Amino acid sequence: MTRIHLDHAATTPVARQVLDEMLPYLTITQGNPSSVHGSGRVARAAVDAARDRIAAVLGCAQREIIFTGSGTEADNLAIRGVLERWGPERGRHLVVSAVEHDAVLETARHLEATGAATLTVAGCDSDCRISPGSVAAAVTAETVLVSVMAVNNETGAVQDVAAIAEAVHRRNPATLVHTDAVQGLGRIPLDPGALGVDLLSLSAHKIYGPKGVGALWVRHGVALAAQNTGGGQERNRRSATENVAGIVGFAAAAELAERVRPKEAERQTALCDRLIAAVEAQVPGAIVTASGARKAAGFATFAIAGARSDVLLTALDMDGVEASAGSACASGAPLPSHVLRAMGYPDELAAAALRCTTGRSTTPAEVDAAAAVIAGAVARIRDRAGAHPAGVGG
Ligand SMILES: Cc1ncc(COP(=O)(O)O)c(C=O)c1O
């Protein structure tokens, strides 16, 4: 059975040309970038070149990029590094949005629970949009950092990060603004300077690069406390021997993602529109989530009454369609989505999220077939439960 993979927001395969660039650094070159010998210098040059390439994609200075081991680590470094460095002077208050990925939300909650920070969680509207005014209203004289994501990983909603950063800085010029742009790279234009943020997180494996590599962009002049101490790599901001092949792969993937973005954004938006129309036509009562928001290309997201996510995903998997509930980490556990909850959905619907995310290989025939599979699975699940969504026949 050929499988239809509609879970590209969870991760993506490494693109062939990305792998080709990585391979010599896995097999031939043996250098540690910190070694003074020739092999070490080759590895150092590869890391330096990769930093230049990512800087060119973002339109920033290469010294503003810190390579990390993941998007999660970049988020942790941003939040913990700013809090530790600036908290004693500027205050220990954090503001994060209610729809952040757990890498931000759980980190902020943990810091609050341990007494390291105070926390305000800013809400969103029913379309997953976070208003600049509500974020700025949460900022006080003690607010050291605000973190609001660029693209929501459960709904694809694009936040107006530039307006949020401007509103926050107007309210308190000393407050730093971080954006988790892990789902933004390759989907929307990302220029940290134009966004007006101070820190921005990225991850390679969402853009056809390898897993286990991320980056934190930090505006020149913004100091933060290292969370990995040791050999002083990454200008003392993240000690660890550099993942040379991974970093090279990240740079190749970022360039490729930026090159194909205009065409893929258009193509995948059309694919998602087609999938949404087919699901709406074939699944009575299916709600398209965040439909009023500006959405990043590649997201078709639903809440389907009477079809709990874990049950539906298992049924789809058996029928050859791979999708997810919300974030990859949450699927498998029948917990209501914190994002849909923040959007005002009752628990029953928040536990019935379906996220389909397209990729470069997705075809119109696949989305048509997936819609039919989804419709069949939902009908069977509803029939078994003897339940139909309120006010919906069939
Ligand atoms: C918005 C967002 N932030 C952070 C992460 C974590 O990135 P990584 O998997 O590289 O740790 C993800 C991954 O799902 C994400 O979607």
The ligand as an SDF file (V2000), in Angstrom:
LIG
                    3D

 16 16  0  0  0  0  0  0  0  0999 V2000
    6.8960   25.7850   16.6650 C   0  0  0  0  0  0  0  0  0  0  0  0
    7.9260   24.7800   17.0920 C   0  0  0  0  0  0  0  0  0  0  0  0
    8.8770   25.1410   17.9590 N   0  0  0  0  0  0  0  0  0  0  0  0
    9.8380   24.2970   18.3530 C   0  0  0  0  0  0  0  0  0  0  0  0
    9.8700   23.0040   17.9000 C   0  0  0  0  0  0  0  0  0  0  0  0
   10.9510   22.0970   18.3700 C   0  0  0  0  0  0  0  0  0  0  0  0
   11.9590   21.9320   17.4130 O   0  0  0  0  0  0  0  0  0  0  0  0
   12.9110   20.6580   17.4930 P   0  0  0  0  0  0  0  0  0  0  0  0
   12.0980   19.4830   17.0500 O   0  0  0  0  0  0  0  0  0  0  0  0
   14.0590   20.9670   16.5660 O   0  0  0  0  0  0  0  0  0  0  0  0
   13.3520   20.5330   18.9030 O   0  0  0  0  0  0  0  0  0  0  0  0
    8.8880   22.5700   16.9980 C   0  0  0  0  0  0  0  0  0  0  0  0
    8.8580   21.1720   16.5370 C   0  0  0  0  0  0  0  0  0  0  0  0
    7.8100   20.5790   16.4030 O   0  0  0  0  0  0  0  0  0  0  0  0
    7.8900   23.4820   16.5830 C   0  0  0  0  0  0  0  0  0  0  0  0
    6.9290   23.1310   15.7280 O   0  0  0  0  0  0  0  0  0  0  0  0
  1  2  1  0
  2  3  1  0
  2 15  2  0
  3  4  2  0
  4  5  1  0
  5  6  1  0
  5 12  2  0
  6  7  1  0
  7  8  1  0
  8  9  2  0
  8 10  1  0
  8 11  1  0
 12 13  1  0
 12 15  1  0
 13 14  2  0
 15 16  1  0
M  END
$$$$
